[in-house]
Amino acid sequence: MLKKILTTVAMLYAAASFAAVDVNKASAADLDSIKGIGPGISTKILDERKKGAFKDWADFLDRVQGVGDKNAAKFSDDGLTVNGEAFKGAAPAAKKSGCQEGRYQ
């Protein structure tokens, strides 16, 4: 019985840790929980949000200085959303394999 309770609690915790964080509803702590967003970016987000809610990812990228497509894709992969939508722009670049044009480097 104790194992079932502990398993259930662990599963609920895991589900909560992967929950989406909407940029228009998130607190500073919620934003800081996204990998790559620290106090500096979360402050910029909250300051811009005071001027009005973000309409979409394009609006978010226009208004928050220092966040581009690459960071937006990473933040979205880690659970950040704008109005419940994941970022659909450019994906993060894939790592190079070390073999370029048939030559090893």
C-alpha positions as CSV (number, residue, x, y, z in Angstrom):
1,M,0.0,0.0,0.0
2,L,2.8,2.4,0.9
3,K,4.5,1.7,-2.5
4,K,1.3,2.6,-4.3
5,I,1.0,5.9,-2.5
6,L,4.7,6.8,-3.1
7,T,4.4,5.8,-6.8
8,T,1.3,8.0,-7.1
9,V,2.9,10.9,-5.5
10,A,6.0,10.5,-7.7
11,M,3.9,10.4,-10.8
12,L,1.9,13.5,-9.8
13,Y,5.2,15.3,-9.1
14,A,6.6,14.3,-12.5
15,A,3.5,15.5,-14.3
16,A,3.5,18.8,-12.5
17,S,7.2,19.4,-13.3
18,F,6.4,19.0,-17.0
19,A,3.4,21.3,-16.9
20,A,3.3,24.2,-19.4
21,V,4.1,27.7,-18.1
22,D,2.0,30.3,-19.9
23,V,4.0,33.5,-20.3
24,N,0.8,35.6,-19.8
25,K,-0.1,34.0,-16.4
26,A,3.3,33.0,-15.0
27,S,4.9,34.4,-11.9
28,A,8.6,35.3,-11.8
29,A,9.3,31.9,-10.1
30,D,7.3,30.1,-12.8
31,L,9.3,31.8,-15.5
32,D,12.6,31.1,-13.6
33,S,11.7,27.4,-13.6
34,I,12.2,27.3,-17.4
35,K,15.7,26.4,-18.3
36,G,17.5,29.4,-19.7
37,I,15.2,32.0,-18.2
38,G,16.8,33.7,-15.2
39,P,15.9,36.8,-13.2
40,G,17.0,39.2,-16.0
41,I,14.8,37.7,-18.7
42,S,11.9,37.0,-16.3
43,T,12.0,40.7,-15.3
44,K,11.9,41.8,-18.9
45,I,8.9,39.5,-19.6
46,L,7.0,40.8,-16.5
47,D,7.7,44.4,-17.4
48,E,6.5,44.0,-20.9
49,R,3.4,42.0,-19.8
50,K,2.4,45.0,-17.6
51,K,1.9,46.9,-20.9
52,G,-0.4,44.2,-22.1
53,A,-0.7,40.5,-22.6
54,F,1.4,38.8,-25.3
55,K,-0.7,38.0,-28.3
56,D,1.5,35.3,-29.8
57,W,5.1,34.2,-30.1
58,A,5.8,36.9,-32.7
59,D,4.6,39.6,-30.2
60,F,6.6,38.0,-27.5
61,L,9.8,38.0,-29.6
62,D,9.3,41.6,-30.7
63,R,8.8,42.9,-27.2
64,V,11.3,40.9,-25.1
65,Q,14.8,42.1,-25.9
66,G,17.4,39.3,-25.9
67,V,15.1,36.5,-26.9
68,G,15.2,35.3,-30.5
69,D,13.9,32.3,-32.4
70,K,16.6,29.9,-31.0
71,N,15.9,30.8,-27.4
72,A,12.2,30.7,-28.0
73,A,12.4,27.2,-29.4
74,K,14.4,26.1,-26.3
75,F,12.0,27.8,-23.9
76,S,9.1,26.2,-25.6
77,D,10.7,22.8,-25.5
78,D,11.1,23.3,-21.8
79,G,7.4,24.1,-21.4
80,L,6.9,27.8,-22.0
81,T,3.8,28.8,-24.0
82,V,2.2,32.0,-25.2
83,N,-1.6,31.7,-24.9
84,G,-1.3,28.0,-24.6
85,E,0.7,27.6,-27.9
86,A,4.1,26.2,-28.3
87,F,6.7,28.0,-30.4
88,K,6.4,26.9,-34.1
89,G,9.3,28.9,-35.5
90,A,12.8,27.8,-36.3
91,A,14.0,24.7,-34.3
92,P,17.3,24.7,-32.5
93,A,20.2,23.8,-34.9
94,A,21.3,20.2,-34.8
95,K,24.8,19.5,-33.6
96,K,27.3,18.8,-36.4
97,S,28.5,15.2,-36.6
98,G,32.1,16.0,-37.2
99,C,32.0,14.8,-40.8
100,Q,31.6,17.5,-43.3
101,E,31.4,17.0,-47.1
102,G,32.9,13.5,-46.7
103,R,35.9,14.7,-44.6
104,Y,36.5,14.1,-40.9
105,Q,37.5,17.0,-38.8
